[in-house]
Amino acid sequence: ILAMHIKFRKLFAASGISVVLIAGLLWAADWSLFVDTQLRLSLVFVAMGSYFCGVGFRAASLRTLAPVGLRGAWRDWFRLAARHQFVFSLMPSGMGDIGFPFLAKHYTAVQIADAVRMIAQFRLRDAFVLILFAVVGLVLQTFSYTYALVILAVSLALLYWMDDFVLVCLRGATRLLSAGRITAFLQLCDAREDVAGSDRALRMCFSIATWAFVTTGMYYCF
């Protein structure tokens, strides 16, 4: 009962902070823009639902990137994904990702070295998914199907084999650096278990689904 009471207190405090932040943003914004615009609540709920679905797929993607024996409960990864997204939104560019390994160690059983590999791979996957979406946009505008299909095939292949691509980058950086603590740390990040084909497919699908929901939310927001 005491644990449940503490959880409710934390939930209440988090909700209160969210309300205060939203109120502050509305106060700082030009309220006449909201008054003069016909706000459709259905679209607001679609945008909010897309945001939470995006966070959910981020959590699922991060969980599949973790070593098999350290994946734990999905709710822990959802908490990690939500807090990482919050920090990433507020902090200067890149600072949220720098702090990710420490957040991951706090909320999950993943160690710092594994978390570094995970966030590097996570961001590379984001980049290739955005390339995929850009290609779709080009296809719709220019109908250059040949070049679009080539870029799509390369991007999907890189997404599927991203684990090996990240390892190649880590090993290349290790060879370029002289022996020392950074080299030893990169070698520790390099150590990982073999990835099953099902995990590769899930990671690819989760990355695409994440940005599909994020894009949908942004579209209905603006």
Helices and strands as residue ranges (DSSP letters): H 2-28, H 31-36, H 41-65, G 68-70, H 74-90, H 95-107, H 112-142, H 145-160, H 162-176, H 181-190, H 197-221
